Amino acid sequence: MSQGHVVVVTGASAGVGRAVVREFARRGARVGLVARDAERLREAAREVEALGGEALVLPCDVSDSQAVEAAAEATERRWGALDVWVNCAMVTVFAPVMETQPDEFRRVMEVTFLGYVHGTQAALRRMRPRDRGTVVQVGSALAFRGIPLQAAYCSAKHAIVGFTESLRSELLHDKSRVHLTVVDLPGMNTPQFDWSRSRMPRQAQPVPPIFQPEVAARAVVWAARHRRRSIRVGMPTVETILGNRLAPWLLDRYLARVGYARQMTRAPRRQRADNLFSPVPGDPGAHGRFDSRARRHSFQTWANLHRGWLAGLAAVGVALAFSSPWPPRSAGRPRA
């Protein structure tokens, strides 16, 4: 991402979205910051400017299509043509299906799915007439494999996959050069597990192994610069998707046995405000409370992003191997 590119990030005030904002700022981008909490957005804006970018604070609930449209309009009015739109806003509920209320399912779908629809449409209204631009959908391994206690979130992420596939075919039909890409994530160390609504008996945690949000942010910014259909972040994401393709019945039983325990710590759940319908106060930034357990790097992701270079290196190695005589000739005369 070069200096001065115009970017909008939804879910920009915390978690992966906040890390993505910082990563764009390091490259000198102009970043429109979309989230509900204005104070956290102002903190994020200060970070952007300290890192060398420019920021525009756009308080907005992505479930409101008109508000999202207004945010896109304000961004272009300030800086000109939009280059990249990143959909990252989400809410969730940790609870069994029969303990999740209809309004909770509805709210998760309005933000975590329809928020992506609203953001994508707002971006395309501007990108398609110019025949350029990139929309990045921040997805999840849970878009391909549902797990217990997160039915609402998994449903929303599955819906994003269907929406994105339909749209990609439409863009190809229209011969549009607007690029649509998806970055699928594993369990991330974000504040989500402290302020999401939960009915679990113990505190929520990401399914291990856990990764720092900067791992995701680097992949998102890379995706905004390269025309890759999708990027899978972390080996657990790859394993989950492949495992569900090969033996979904086995994953059904495995998750029935371990899926509950792996989403909870040993600490009892604390009663506190959640962010399902309104933001909670405070600014935790990008990280949650799992810094001591979270991985800062993913070799699988690095290899994925550099697969062209690695393939070229492998080809050179093969060529050298076949060009060398085998077995090697002995030096000097053979002994009598």
Secondary structure by P-SEA (a helix, b strand, c coil): cccbbbbbbccccccaaaaaaaaaaaaccbbbbbcccaaaaaaaaaaaaaacbbbbbbbcccccaaaaaaaaaaaaaccccccbbbbbbbcccccccccccaaaaaaaaacaaaaaaaaaaaaaaccccccbbbbbbbccccccccccccaaaaaaaaaaaaaaaaaaaaaaaacccbbbbbbbbcccccccccccccccccccccccccccaaaaaaaaaaaaacccccccccaaaaaaaaaaaccaaaaaaaaaccaaaaacccccccccccccccccccccccccccccccccccaaaaaaaaaaaaaaaaaaaaaaaaaccccccccccccc
